[in-house]
């Protein structure tokens, strides 16, 4: 049996009222987007939110890219 994959993003009414957050944290995904929109770097974000890993951020961005490119096809 294949090992279960931990979800990248979770949403629960018990955590920030259901706001999508990086799994295992209380850091909203929207916060990463706002950092990047504001000209901050991934390193800036990670420094401000050390409970999020670089792997989580990269996986989120890769997933967003894949979904956007699939919609464009």
N, C-alpha and C positions, 0 to 999 in steps of 0.2 A: 504494500500500500504506500502511495506517495505521501510524504510529509505535508501537513496542512500549511498553506501559505498564510502568513499573518497579513491582514489587510493593511494597505498603505494609509488609508484615510478611514476614520470612523466617525460615526455620528450617533449620539445618544442623548435623550432628553435629560439625563442626569449630568451631562458634561456640557457646560456652557449653553444650556437650553437647546441642544441638538445641532449646534454649529459644527460643521465638518472640521475635524482636527486631525493632526498627524497622529497615527495610532500610538498609543502608550503615552501620550502627552495631553496637555490642555492648550496646545498652541494651534490656533485656527489657521487653516490653509490660506485664508484671505490675508493673513498677516504677511506671509511670504510674498504673495502677489503685490501687496501694497509696498513692501520693501523694494521689490524689483521695479515697480512702476515709478517709485520715487528716486531711482538711480542708485540705490544701494546694491551691494554685491551679495552673493550667497554667503561669503565669509562674514559680512556684517550681520546678516540674519542669524547665522549660526552662533556668532558671538553673543547676540542678544537673547537667543533661545537655545541654550546648550542641551536641552532635553531632546531636541530634534537632531537627527544625524545627517551628515552629508549624503549618505546613501538614500535616506528618505526623500530629501530635496531633489536629488538627481532622478530618482525613480518617479516622483511626482511630475517633474518637468518632461521626462521621457514619455510618460503616459499621456500627458496633455498634448505633446507633439504628435504622438501616434493618433490620438482621437481627432485632432484638428486636420491632419493630413488625410485621414480616412474620409472625413466630411467633405474635403475639397475634391475628392476623386469622383 
